[in-house]
Amino acid sequence: MGTIATSAIIVIAGSRLSKFGDKLADISGLSSSWIGMILLATITSIPELASSVTASVSGVVDIGLGNVFGSNMFNMFI
């Protein structure tokens, strides 16, 4: 049950984020490509930033650095 609920939340949040990006592009006059590259990329990177900061503050710096480098490499290849 938890996996289904989480999947539904992700689908709904992704859909709303996409619509928000389109509205923001219309209001600001920027292209939707620009909004996608800057705003949406930043928003989707926040969880990795939070886990890296939490790991570093907890004294597990290796995990924080591994997360930073690993997520950046993964994002470059997709």
PDB file of N, CA, C and O in Angstrom, chain B, residues numbered from 101:
ATOM      1  N   MET B 101       0.818  -1.201   0.000  1.00  0.00           N
ATOM      2  CA  MET B 101       0.000   0.000   0.000  1.00  0.00           C
ATOM      3  C   MET B 101       0.858   1.259   0.000  1.00  0.00           C
ATOM      4  O   MET B 101       0.533   2.228  -0.686  1.00  0.00           O
ATOM      5  N   GLY B 102       1.942   1.256   0.756  1.00  0.00           N
ATOM      6  CA  GLY B 102       2.791   2.433   0.841  1.00  0.00           C
ATOM      7  C   GLY B 102       3.457   2.771  -0.478  1.00  0.00           C
ATOM      8  O   GLY B 102       3.603   3.945  -0.820  1.00  0.00           O
ATOM      9  N   THR B 103       3.863   1.750  -1.224  1.00  0.00           N
ATOM     10  CA  THR B 103       4.514   1.981  -2.511  1.00  0.00           C
ATOM     11  C   THR B 103       3.541   2.581  -3.509  1.00  0.00           C
ATOM     12  O   THR B 103       3.909   3.470  -4.278  1.00  0.00           O
ATOM     13  N   ILE B 104       2.318   2.111  -3.504  1.00  0.00           N
ATOM     14  CA  ILE B 104       1.306   2.636  -4.423  1.00  0.00           C
ATOM     15  C   ILE B 104       0.992   4.085  -4.085  1.00  0.00           C
ATOM     16  O   ILE B 104       0.887   4.919  -4.984  1.00  0.00           O
ATOM     17  N   ALA B 105       0.841   4.396  -2.811  1.00  0.00           N
ATOM     18  CA  ALA B 105       0.552   5.772  -2.397  1.00  0.00           C
ATOM     19  C   ALA B 105       1.707   6.702  -2.739  1.00  0.00           C
ATOM     20  O   ALA B 105       1.491   7.813  -3.223  1.00  0.00           O
ATOM     21  N   THR B 106       2.920   6.254  -2.491  1.00  0.00           N
ATOM     22  CA  THR B 106       4.090   7.069  -2.810  1.00  0.00           C
ATOM     23  C   THR B 106       4.198   7.298  -4.309  1.00  0.00           C
ATOM     24  O   THR B 106       4.516   8.404  -4.747  1.00  0.00           O
ATOM     25  N   SER B 107       3.938   6.269  -5.094  1.00  0.00           N
ATOM     26  CA  SER B 107       3.980   6.407  -6.552  1.00  0.00           C
ATOM     27  C   SER B 107       2.931   7.401  -7.034  1.00  0.00           C
ATOM     28  O   SER B 107       3.198   8.206  -7.926  1.00  0.00           O
ATOM     29  N   ALA B 108       1.750   7.346  -6.453  1.00  0.00           N
ATOM     30  CA  ALA B 108       0.689   8.285  -6.828  1.00  0.00           C
ATOM     31  C   ALA B 108       1.079   9.717  -6.484  1.00  0.00           C
ATOM     32  O   ALA B 108       0.838  10.632  -7.272  1.00  0.00           O
ATOM     33  N   ILE B 109       1.673   9.916  -5.325  1.00  0.00           N
ATOM     34  CA  ILE B 109       2.112  11.257  -4.925  1.00  0.00           C
ATOM     35  C   ILE B 109       3.173  11.778  -5.884  1.00  0.00           C
ATOM     36  O   ILE B 109       3.147  12.952  -6.256  1.00  0.00           O
ATOM     37  N   ILE B 110       4.099  10.926  -6.287  1.00  0.00           N
ATOM     38  CA  ILE B 110       5.155  11.343  -7.211  1.00  0.00           C
ATOM     39  C   ILE B 110       4.564  11.733  -8.561  1.00  0.00           C
ATOM     40  O   ILE B 110       4.973  12.736  -9.147  1.00  0.00           O
ATOM     41  N   VAL B 111       3.613  10.957  -9.056  1.00  0.00           N
ATOM     42  CA  VAL B 111       2.986  11.268 -10.345  1.00  0.00           C
ATOM     43  C   VAL B 111       2.233  12.593 -10.267  1.00  0.00           C
ATOM     44  O   VAL B 111       2.342  13.421 -11.171  1.00  0.00           O
ATOM     45  N   ILE B 112       1.477  12.798  -9.204  1.00  0.00           N
ATOM     46  CA  ILE B 112       0.714  14.040  -9.046  1.00  0.00           C
ATOM     47  C   ILE B 112       1.652  15.235  -8.902  1.00  0.00           C
ATOM     48  O   ILE B 112       1.442  16.268  -9.537  1.00  0.00           O
ATOM     49  N   ALA B 113       2.681  15.100  -8.073  1.00  0.00           N
ATOM     50  CA  ALA B 113       3.626  16.205  -7.873  1.00  0.00           C
ATOM     51  C   ALA B 113       4.371  16.524  -9.163  1.00  0.00           C
ATOM     52  O   ALA B 113       4.591  17.695  -9.473  1.00  0.00           O
ATOM     53  N   GLY B 114       4.759  15.510  -9.913  1.00  0.00           N
ATOM     54  CA  GLY B 114       5.451  15.735 -11.179  1.00  0.00           C
ATOM     55  C   GLY B 114       4.577  16.455 -12.180  1.00  0.00           C
ATOM     56  O   GLY B 114       5.041  17.353 -12.882  1.00  0.00           O
ATOM     57  N   SER B 115       3.325  16.073 -12.251  1.00  0.00           N
ATOM     58  CA  SER B 115       2.385  16.724 -13.163  1.00  0.00           C
ATOM     59  C   SER B 115       2.179  18.187 -12.784  1.00  0.00           C
ATOM     60  O   SER B 115       2.179  19.065 -13.646  1.00  0.00           O
ATOM     61  N   ARG B 116       2.005  18.438 -11.503  1.00  0.00           N
ATOM     62  CA  ARG B 116       1.810  19.824 -11.051  1.00  0.00           C
ATOM     63  C   ARG B 116       3.063  20.671 -11.254  1.00  0.00           C
ATOM     64  O   ARG B 116       2.972  21.845 -11.613  1.00  0.00           O
ATOM     65  N   LEU B 117       4.223  20.080 -11.025  1.00  0.00           N
ATOM     66  CA  LEU B 117       5.471  20.809 -11.216  1.00  0.00           C
ATOM     67  C   LEU B 117       5.646  21.193 -12.678  1.00  0.00           C
ATOM     68  O   LEU B 117       6.100  22.295 -12.982  1.00  0.00           O
ATOM     69  N   SER B 118       5.291  20.298 -13.573  1.00  0.00           N
ATOM     70  CA  SER B 118       5.381  20.577 -14.999  1.00  0.00           C
ATOM     71  C   SER B 118       4.432  21.705 -15.402  1.00  0.00           C
ATOM     72  O   SER B 118       4.812  22.601 -16.156  1.00  0.00           O
ATOM     73  N   LYS B 119       3.202  21.658 -14.902  1.00  0.00           N
ATOM     74  CA  LYS B 119       2.231  22.714 -15.207  1.00  0.00           C
ATOM     75  C   LYS B 119       2.677  24.049 -14.621  1.00  0.00           C
ATOM     76  O   LYS B 119       2.514  25.090 -15.257  1.00  0.00           O
ATOM     77  N   PHE B 120       3.239  24.027 -13.411  1.00  0.00           N
ATOM     78  CA  PHE B 120       3.745  25.251 -12.790  1.00  0.00           C
ATOM     79  C   PHE B 120       4.872  25.845 -13.624  1.00  0.00           C
ATOM     80  O   PHE B 120       4.935  27.062 -13.801  1.00  0.00           O
ATOM     81  N   GLY B 121       5.761  24.999 -14.137  1.00  0.00           N
ATOM     82  CA  GLY B 121       6.851  25.475 -14.982  1.00  0.00           C
ATOM     83  C   GLY B 121       6.334  26.133 -16.246  1.00  0.00           C
ATOM     84  O   GLY B 121       6.869  27.158 -16.671  1.00  0.00           O
ATOM     85  N   ASP B 122       5.298  25.560 -16.858  1.00  0.00           N
ATOM     86  CA  ASP B 122       4.706  26.157 -18.058  1.00  0.00           C
ATOM     87  C   ASP B 122       4.062  27.506 -17.747  1.00  0.00           C
ATOM     88  O   ASP B 122       4.219  28.460 -18.508  1.00  0.00           O
ATOM     89  N   LYS B 123       3.333  27.588 -16.619  1.00  0.00           N
ATOM     90  CA  LYS B 123       2.718  28.858 -16.228  1.00  0.00           C
ATOM     91  C   LYS B 123       3.779  29.919 -15.956  1.00  0.00           C
ATOM     92  O   LYS B 123       3.639  31.070 -16.368  1.00  0.00           O
ATOM     93  N   LEU B 124       4.835  29.521 -15.263  1.00  0.00           N
ATOM     94  CA  LEU B 124       5.909  30.456 -14.949  1.00  0.00           C
ATOM     95  C   LEU B 124       6.585  30.954 -16.216  1.00  0.00           C
ATOM     96  O   LEU B 124       6.959  32.124 -16.300  1.00  0.00           O
ATOM     97  N   ALA B 125       6.744  30.084 -17.193  1.00  0.00           N
ATOM     98  CA  ALA B 125       7.335  30.486 -18.471  1.00  0.00           C
ATOM     99  C   ALA B 125       6.438  31.495 -19.181  1.00  0.00           C
ATOM    100  O   ALA B 125       6.933  32.470 -19.746  1.00  0.00           O
ATOM    101  N   ASP B 126       5.128  31.273 -19.157  1.00  0.00           N
ATOM    102  CA  ASP B 126       4.200  32.211 -19.791  1.00  0.00           C
ATOM    103  C   ASP B 126       4.208  33.568 -19.096  1.00  0.00           C
ATOM    104  O   ASP B 126       4.221  34.607 -19.757  1.00  0.00           O
ATOM    105  N   ILE B 127       4.200  33.560 -17.774  1.00  0.00           N
ATOM    106  CA  ILE B 127       4.155  34.809 -17.010  1.00  0.00           C
ATOM    107  C   ILE B 127       5.451  35.597 -17.148  1.00  0.00           C
ATOM    108  O   ILE B 127       5.425  36.814 -17.332  1.00  0.00           O
ATOM    109  N   SER B 128       6.582  34.907 -17.061  1.00  0.00           N
ATOM    110  CA  SER B 128       7.873  35.596 -17.066  1.00  0.00           C
ATOM    111  C   SER B 128       8.364  35.939 -18.462  1.00  0.00           C
ATOM    112  O   SER B 128       9.236  36.795 -18.616  1.00  0.00           O
ATOM    113  N   GLY B 129       7.823  35.290 -19.477  1.00  0.00           N
ATOM    114  CA  GLY B 129       8.284  35.537 -20.833  1.00  0.00           C
ATOM    115  C   GLY B 129       9.524  34.737 -21.203  1.00  0.00           C
ATOM    116  O   GLY B 129      10.030  34.860 -22.318  1.00  0.00           O
ATOM    117  N   LEU B 130      10.016  33.924 -20.284  1.00  0.00           N
ATOM    118  CA  LEU B 130      11.157  33.061 -20.579  1.00  0.00           C
ATOM    119  C   LEU B 130      10.663  31.825 -21.318  1.00  0.00           C
ATOM    120  O   LEU B 130       9.493  31.458 -21.214  1.00  0.00           O
ATOM    121  N   SER B 131      11.549  31.193 -22.055  1.00  0.00           N
ATOM    122  CA  SER B 131      11.144  29.977 -22.760  1.00  0.00           C
ATOM    123  C   SER B 131      10.978  28.832 -21.763  1.00  0.00           C
ATOM    124  O   SER B 131      11.595  28.822 -20.697  1.00  0.00           O
ATOM    125  N   SER B 132      10.143  27.880 -22.127  1.00  0.00           N
ATOM    126  CA  SER B 132       9.925  26.747 -21.234  1.00  0.00           C
ATOM    127  C   SER B 132      11.189  25.901 -21.111  1.00  0.00           C
ATOM    128  O   SER B 132      11.383  25.224 -20.101  1.00  0.00           O
ATOM    129  N   SER B 133      12.048  25.932 -22.125  1.00  0.00           N
ATOM    130  CA  SER B 133      13.328  25.212 -22.034  1.00  0.00           C
ATOM    131  C   SER B 133      14.198  25.816 -20.942  1.00  0.00           C
ATOM    132  O   SER B 133      14.830  25.091 -20.173  1.00  0.00           O
ATOM    133  N   TRP B 134      14.228  27.126 -20.875  1.00  0.00           N
ATOM    134  CA  TRP B 134      15.029  27.812 -19.857  1.00  0.00           C
ATOM    135  C   TRP B 134      14.494  27.495 -18.459  1.00  0.00           C
ATOM    136  O   TRP B 134      15.266  27.200 -17.546  1.00  0.00           O
ATOM    137  N   ILE B 135      13.190  27.556 -18.300  1.00  0.00           N
ATOM    138  CA  ILE B 135      12.576  27.229 -17.012  1.00  0.00           C
ATOM    139  C   ILE B 135      12.897  25.788 -16.636  1.00  0.00           C
ATOM    140  O   ILE B 135      13.215  25.507 -15.481  1.00  0.00           O
ATOM    141  N   GLY B 136      12.818  24.881 -17.590  1.00  0.00           N
ATOM    142  CA  GLY B 136      13.113  23.479 -17.323  1.00  0.00           C
ATOM    143  C   GLY B 136      14.547  23.255 -16.910  1.00  0.00           C
ATOM    144  O   GLY B 136      14.823  22.488 -15.987  1.00  0.00           O
ATOM    145  N   MET B 137      15.466  23.925 -17.595  1.00  0.00           N
ATOM    146  CA  MET B 137      16.883  23.722 -17.278  1.00  0.00           C
ATOM    147  C   MET B 137      17.244  24.277 -15.912  1.00  0.00           C
ATOM    148  O   MET B 137      17.970  23.633 -15.155  1.00  0.00           O
ATOM    149  N   ILE B 138      16.763  25.432 -15.595  1.00  0.00           N
ATOM    150  CA  ILE B 138      17.189  26.103 -14.368  1.00  0.00           C
ATOM    151  C   ILE B 138      16.290  25.752 -13.179  1.00  0.00           C
ATOM    152  O   ILE B 138      16.752  25.162 -12.202  1.00  0.00           O
ATOM    153  N   LEU B 139      15.032  26.108 -13.263  1.00  0.00           N
ATOM    154  CA  LEU B 139      14.138  25.968 -12.113  1.00  0.00           C
ATOM    155  C   LEU B 139      13.844  24.507 -11.778  1.00  0.00           C
ATOM    156  O   LEU B 139      14.033  24.078 -10.640  1.00  0.00           O
ATOM    157  N   LEU B 140      13.388  23.755 -12.757  1.00  0.00           N
ATOM    158  CA  LEU B 140      12.997  22.379 -12.472  1.00  0.00           C
ATOM    159  C   LEU B 140      14.195  21.512 -12.125  1.00  0.00           C
ATOM    160  O   LEU B 140      14.084  20.608 -11.297  1.00  0.00           O
ATOM    161  N   ALA B 141      15.335  21.771 -12.744  1.00  0.00           N
ATOM    162  CA  ALA B 141      16.541  21.012 -12.394  1.00  0.00           C
ATOM    163  C   ALA B 141      16.951  21.297 -10.953  1.00  0.00           C
ATOM    164  O   ALA B 141      17.374  20.392 -10.233  1.00  0.00           O
ATOM    165  N   THR B 142      16.826  22.546 -10.538  1.00  0.00           N
ATOM    166  CA  THR B 142      17.160  22.907  -9.163  1.00  0.00           C
ATOM    167  C   THR B 142      16.204  22.241  -8.177  1.00  0.00           C
ATOM    168  O   THR B 142      16.632  21.692  -7.162  1.00  0.00           O
ATOM    169  N   ILE B 143      14.920  22.293  -8.480  1.00  0.00           N
ATOM    170  CA  ILE B 143      13.922  21.718  -7.582  1.00  0.00           C
ATOM    171  C   ILE B 143      14.116  20.212  -7.429  1.00  0.00           C
ATOM    172  O   ILE B 143      13.993  19.679  -6.326  1.00  0.00           O
ATOM    173  N   THR B 144      14.416  19.531  -8.521  1.00  0.00           N
ATOM    174  CA  THR B 144      14.574  18.080  -8.427  1.00  0.00           C
ATOM    175  C   THR B 144      15.898  17.673  -7.798  1.00  0.00           C
ATOM    176  O   THR B 144      16.079  16.503  -7.460  1.00  0.00           O
ATOM    177  N   SER B 145      16.832  18.610  -7.631  1.00  0.00           N
ATOM    178  CA  SER B 145      18.108  18.296  -6.985  1.00  0.00           C
ATOM    179  C   SER B 145      18.078  18.544  -5.481  1.00  0.00           C
ATOM    180  O   SER B 145      19.022  18.178  -4.781  1.00  0.00           O
ATOM    181  N   ILE B 146      17.027  19.148  -4.978  1.00  0.00           N
ATOM    182  CA  ILE B 146      16.941  19.466  -3.551  1.00  0.00           C
ATOM    183  C   ILE B 146      17.018  18.221  -2.661  1.00  0.00           C
ATOM    184  O   ILE B 146      17.685  18.282  -1.629  1.00  0.00           O
ATOM    185  N   PRO B 147      16.375  17.093  -3.000  1.00  0.00           N
ATOM    186  CA  PRO B 147      16.511  15.911  -2.125  1.00  0.00           C
ATOM    187  C   PRO B 147      17.953  15.426  -1.999  1.00  0.00           C
ATOM    188  O   PRO B 147      18.368  15.025  -0.912  1.00  0.00           O
ATOM    189  N   GLU B 148      18.726  15.455  -3.087  1.00  0.00           N
ATOM    190  CA  GLU B 148      20.127  15.038  -3.006  1.00  0.00           C
ATOM    191  C   GLU B 148      20.923  15.995  -2.124  1.00  0.00           C
ATOM    192  O   GLU B 148      21.784  15.569  -1.354  1.00  0.00           O
ATOM    193  N   LEU B 149      20.634  17.280  -2.240  1.00  0.00           N
ATOM    194  CA  LEU B 149      21.310  18.267  -1.407  1.00  0.00           C
ATOM    195  C   LEU B 149      20.986  18.030   0.065  1.00  0.00           C
ATOM    196  O   LEU B 149      21.874  18.077   0.916  1.00  0.00           O
ATOM    197  N   ALA B 150      19.721  17.778   0.361  1.00  0.00           N
ATOM    198  CA  ALA B 150      19.314  17.558   1.752  1.00  0.00           C
ATOM    199  C   ALA B 150      19.985  16.319   2.339  1.00  0.00           C
ATOM    200  O   ALA B 150      20.444  16.349   3.481  1.00  0.00           O
ATOM    201  N   SER B 151      20.047  15.238   1.577  1.00  0.00           N
ATOM    202  CA  SER B 151      20.677  14.028   2.116  1.00  0.00           C
ATOM    203  C   SER B 151      22.183  14.200   2.261  1.00  0.00           C
ATOM    204  O   SER B 151      22.778  13.641   3.182  1.00  0.00           O
ATOM    205  N   SER B 152      22.812  14.963   1.370  1.00  0.00           N
ATOM    206  CA  SER B 152      24.254  15.211   1.491  1.00  0.00           C
ATOM    207  C   SER B 152      24.565  16.068   2.708  1.00  0.00           C
ATOM    208  O   SER B 152      25.520  15.795   3.436  1.00  0.00           O
ATOM    209  N   VAL B 153      23.762  17.102   2.930  1.00  0.00           N
ATOM    210  CA  VAL B 153      23.972  17.970   4.090  1.00  0.00           C
ATOM    211  C   VAL B 153      23.728  17.186   5.377  1.00  0.00           C
ATOM    212  O   VAL B 153      24.493  17.312   6.333  1.00  0.00           O
ATOM    213  N   THR B 154      22.680  16.386   5.407  1.00  0.00           N
ATOM    214  CA  THR B 154      22.383  15.584   6.593  1.00  0.00           C
ATOM    215  C   THR B 154      23.509  14.609   6.899  1.00  0.00           C
ATOM    216  O   THR B 154      23.895  14.446   8.056  1.00  0.00           O
ATOM    217  N   ALA B 155      24.035  13.961   5.871  1.00  0.00           N
ATOM    218  CA  ALA B 155      25.142  13.018   6.077  1.00  0.00           C
ATOM    219  C   ALA B 155      26.381  13.741   6.582  1.00  0.00           C
ATOM    220  O   ALA B 155      27.065  13.245   7.477  1.00  0.00           O
ATOM    221  N   SER B 156      26.674  14.900   6.022  1.00  0.00           N
ATOM    222  CA  SER B 156      27.861  15.646   6.442  1.00  0.00           C
ATOM    223  C   SER B 156      27.731  16.150   7.871  1.00  0.00           C
ATOM    224  O   SER B 156      28.691  16.087   8.640  1.00  0.00           O
ATOM    225  N   VAL B 157      26.552  16.649   8.235  1.00  0.00           N
ATOM    226  CA  VAL B 157      26.328  17.145   9.594  1.00  0.00           C
ATOM    227  C   VAL B 157      26.383  15.996  10.596  1.00  0.00           C
ATOM    228  O   VAL B 157      26.810  16.183  11.736  1.00  0.00           O
ATOM    229  N   SER B 158      25.958  14.819  10.178  1.00  0.00           N
ATOM    230  CA  SER B 158      25.979  13.642  11.054  1.00  0.00           C
ATOM    231  C   SER B 158      27.371  13.063  11.219  1.00  0.00           C
ATOM    232  O   SER B 158      27.566  12.125  11.992  1.00  0.00           O
ATOM    233  N   GLY B 159      28.338  13.612  10.502  1.00  0.00           N
ATOM    234  CA  GLY B 159      29.709  13.146  10.620  1.00  0.00           C
ATOM    235  C   GLY B 159      30.083  12.051   9.637  1.00  0.00           C
ATOM    236  O   GLY B 159      31.165  11.473   9.735  1.00  0.00           O
ATOM    237  N   VAL B 160      29.209  11.762   8.699  1.00  0.00           N
ATOM    238  CA  VAL B 160      29.478  10.733   7.696  1.00  0.00           C
ATOM    239  C   VAL B 160      29.758  11.445   6.370  1.00  0.00           C
ATOM    240  O   VAL B 160      28.971  11.379   5.426  1.00  0.00           O
ATOM    241  N   VAL B 161      30.899  12.123   6.333  1.00  0.00           N
ATOM    242  CA  VAL B 161      31.243  12.962   5.191  1.00  0.00           C
ATOM    243  C   VAL B 161      31.411  12.133   3.922  1.00  0.00           C
ATOM    244  O   VAL B 161      31.072  12.596   2.833  1.00  0.00           O
ATOM    245  N   ASP B 162      31.930  10.910   4.049  1.00  0.00           N
ATOM    246  CA  ASP B 162      32.136  10.062   2.872  1.00  0.00           C
ATOM    247  C   ASP B 162      30.822   9.784   2.138  1.00  0.00           C
ATOM    248  O   ASP B 162      30.774   9.798   0.908  1.00  0.00           O
ATOM    249  N   ILE B 163      29.781   9.539   2.890  1.00  0.00           N
ATOM    250  CA  ILE B 163      28.483   9.277   2.260  1.00  0.00           C
ATOM    251  C   ILE B 163      27.961  10.545   1.591  1.00  0.00           C
ATOM    252  O   ILE B 163      27.397  10.480   0.499  1.00  0.00           O
ATOM    253  N   GLY B 164      28.142  11.682   2.226  1.00  0.00           N
ATOM    254  CA  GLY B 164      27.728  12.947   1.627  1.00  0.00           C
ATOM    255  C   GLY B 164      28.442  13.223   0.320  1.00  0.00           C
ATOM    256  O   GLY B 164      27.816  13.608  -0.668  1.00  0.00           O
ATOM    257  N   LEU B 165      29.757  13.025   0.311  1.00  0.00           N
ATOM    258  CA  LEU B 165      30.522  13.242  -0.923  1.00  0.00           C
ATOM    259  C   LEU B 165      30.154  12.218  -1.988  1.00  0.00           C
ATOM    260  O   LEU B 165      30.047  12.557  -3.166  1.00  0.00           O
ATOM    261  N   GLY B 166      29.961  10.977  -1.581  1.00  0.00           N
ATOM    262  CA  GLY B 166      29.551   9.944  -2.533  1.00  0.00           C
ATOM    263  C   GLY B 166      28.210  10.257  -3.168  1.00  0.00           C
ATOM    264  O   GLY B 166      28.003  10.013  -4.357  1.00  0.00           O
ATOM    265  N   ASN B 167      27.305  10.796  -2.373  1.00  0.00           N
ATOM    266  CA  ASN B 167      25.999  11.177  -2.897  1.00  0.00           C
ATOM    267  C   ASN B 167      26.128  12.316  -3.900  1.00  0.00           C
ATOM    268  O   ASN B 167      25.497  12.286  -4.957  1.00  0.00           O
ATOM    269  N   VAL B 168      26.937  13.318  -3.579  1.00  0.00           N
ATOM    270  CA  VAL B 168      27.114  14.456  -4.487  1.00  0.00           C
ATOM    271  C   VAL B 168      27.685  13.994  -5.819  1.00  0.00           C
ATOM    272  O   VAL B 168      27.134  14.301  -6.877  1.00  0.00           O
ATOM    273  N   PHE B 169      28.787  13.256  -5.767  1.00  0.00           N
ATOM    274  CA  PHE B 169      29.426  12.829  -7.009  1.00  0.00           C
ATOM    275  C   PHE B 169      28.582  11.791  -7.748  1.00  0.00           C
ATOM    276  O   PHE B 169      28.469  11.845  -8.973  1.00  0.00           O
ATOM    277  N   GLY B 170      27.999  10.863  -7.025  1.00  0.00           N
ATOM    278  CA  GLY B 170      27.187   9.825  -7.660  1.00  0.00           C
ATOM    279  C   GLY B 170      25.953  10.377  -8.336  1.00  0.00           C
ATOM    280  O   GLY B 170      25.643   9.994  -9.464  1.00  0.00           O
ATOM    281  N   SER B 171      25.239  11.272  -7.668  1.00  0.00           N
ATOM    282  CA  SER B 171      24.027  11.826  -8.269  1.00  0.00           C
ATOM    283  C   SER B 171      24.364  12.724  -9.448  1.00  0.00           C
ATOM    284  O   SER B 171      23.635  12.739 -10.440  1.00  0.00           O
ATOM    285  N   ASN B 172      25.451  13.468  -9.355  1.00  0.00           N
ATOM    286  CA  ASN B 172      25.841  14.307 -10.490  1.00  0.00           C
ATOM    287  C   ASN B 172      26.232  13.465 -11.695  1.00  0.00           C
ATOM    288  O   ASN B 172      25.867  13.798 -12.822  1.00  0.00           O
ATOM    289  N   MET B 173      26.965  12.387 -11.478  1.00  0.00           N
ATOM    290  CA  MET B 173      27.349  11.519 -12.595  1.00  0.00           C
ATOM    291  C   MET B 173      26.112  10.854 -13.204  1.00  0.00           C
ATOM    292  O   MET B 173      25.989  10.765 -14.426  1.00  0.00           O
ATOM    293  N   PHE B 174      25.209  10.395 -12.362  1.00  0.00           N
ATOM    294  CA  PHE B 174      23.985   9.771 -12.866  1.00  0.00           C
ATOM    295  C   PHE B 174      23.177  10.769 -13.687  1.00  0.00           C
ATOM    296  O   PHE B 174      22.695  10.436 -14.770  1.00  0.00           O
ATOM    297  N   ASN B 175      23.025  11.993 -13.176  1.00  0.00           N
ATOM    298  CA  ASN B 175      22.254  13.013 -13.893  1.00  0.00           C
ATOM    299  C   ASN B 175      22.893  13.377 -15.228  1.00  0.00           C
ATOM    300  O   ASN B 175      22.178  13.698 -16.178  1.00  0.00           O
ATOM    301  N   MET B 176      24.216  13.334 -15.324  1.00  0.00           N
ATOM    302  CA  MET B 176      24.874  13.640 -16.595  1.00  0.00           C
ATOM    303  C   MET B 176      24.620  12.556 -17.632  1.00  0.00           C
ATOM    304  O   MET B 176      24.565  12.841 -18.829  1.00  0.00           O
ATOM    305  N   PHE B 177      24.464  11.315 -17.183  1.00  0.00           N
ATOM    306  CA  PHE B 177      24.316  10.212 -18.127  1.00  0.00           C
ATOM    307  C   PHE B 177      22.875   9.938 -18.539  1.00  0.00           C
ATOM    308  O   PHE B 177      22.644   9.171 -19.473  1.00  0.00           O
ATOM    309  N   ILE B 178      21.896  10.548 -17.861  1.00  0.00           N
ATOM    310  CA  ILE B 178      20.506  10.309 -18.282  1.00  0.00           C
ATOM    311  C   ILE B 178      20.026  11.389 -19.209  1.00  0.00           C
ATOM    312  O   ILE B 178      18.883  11.351 -19.662  1.00  0.00           O
TER     313      ILE B 178
END
